[in-house]
Every structure is written in C-alpha cells, then in structure tokens.
C-alpha cells in the first residue's frame, strides 16, 4: 500500500483506527508495528481471512490516534526510526533503504 496521501480510517474490531496498511505480509507488519510503537503509538492488528490454508497470512495494521496520517507525518519529518536516532523518510518507511538522509530526491554528481 505504501504512502498514498489519503487519510484512511475505519475500525478493527470495536476500535476506531487510522489504517497504516492493509493486506501486508508478516515481515512488513512487524516492521510497522515496531516503528509505530517506538514512536509512542498504540498499534492494532487484524489477521485478514484467507481463502485457503495454503494462502499466506496477510494483516491489516492501524493506530488508535485518529489524527495520524502516514504520508503527512513522514513528509513533515515527525517520525523517528526504530533506534530513535534518525528521522523516517519515504524510502525508510517503504523499506527500500536504511539511508535516512532526509532529502527525497537524488542529485546525480
């Protein structure tokens, strides 16, 4: 799902949440859960229903803070990395790179 710009919200169980991502694998879910908890957010998870036992387990993940918008918080540089040392950028959020240099473009030189 990645950063889409829209503020997606709804419910997981009886809890109102802002969705981070839907239909993601376990590795991605664990990364986002750890990242959001390191930033002080309460995370709610839901295992999505599988069509058959052979299908991989997918998850929906959200936070209880209804004002949280992943796109806004990443581009406003309001999230810290898991270790708390650096600021989360788009590539870090999408698990493309561990480089947390806050520029969102690359100058070729």
N, C-alpha and C positions, 0 to 999 in steps of 0.2 A: 504494500500500500504506500509506504513512504510518506513524504511530506506533500500534502495536496493543497493546503491553503484553506480548506473549509473546516469549520469547527463542527466536528461530528460528535453528537452526543445521543444518549439513549439510556437503556437500562441493562444491567447484568444482574439477573435475579431480581431482587427488590431494590437494588442500589442504583441510583442515578449516576452516570459516569460520562466523562468525556473520553471517547474512544481514541486510543493511540493507533492501533492497527487491528485489522480483522483477518482471519484465515491465515495465520502465520505459523511457522514451524516452531518446534520446542526450543531450538537454539536462539532464534530471534526473540521469542517470548522471554527467555531467561535474561538475555541482554537488556531488553527494555525494562523488565521488572527490576533488575539490579540498578540500572541507570536512574530510574524514577525514584526508587527507594533511597538511593544515595542523595538525591535532591530533595528529599523530605516529603514525597507524595505517597498517599495510600493507594496501592495498586489492587485492582480487582481483576481476576482471571475467570475465563469461562472456556471449558473444553467444548469445541464445536462437535456436532454429531457427525459420525462417519457413516457413509453409505454401506460399507462392509468392513470387516475386521482387517482386511488387507490394506485398506487405505491408511495413509499416515494420519496421526492425530494432529489436528490444527487447533489453534487457540484464538480467542478474542481477548484483547487486553485494554483496560481503561484505568483512568484515575478518578478519584472521587471529587477532585477540585473542578467544578463546572466552569471556572474561568480559564482553565488551562487550554491553550491551543498550541499543538506541537510546532507548527510552522512559525507562528509568531514568536514563541519562546526561543526557538533555535536561531532565527534571524535577528532577534533582539539580543542575542548572546546572554540569555538569562539562565541557562543550564550549565552545570559543571560536569566534567567527566566523572567516571566512577571513582577514580582516585581523588577527586576534588581539586586537582592541580591545574586543570586547563578548562577552557570554555568549549562547549559542544558546538561543532559546526555541522553543516549538511552532510559531508562525507562521513563524519564520525557517527552521526545519527543513523545513516543508511548502512553502516558497517562496511564502507568502501575503503576507508583509510583510517589509520590511527593518528595521522597528522592532524593536529588541532590548530594549525595556523589559521587564524580567523578570516583570511581572505577567501572569498567564494569564487574567485577566478584565478587563472594561472597566467602569468606573464611569461612568454617564451623568450629566453635570452640565452 
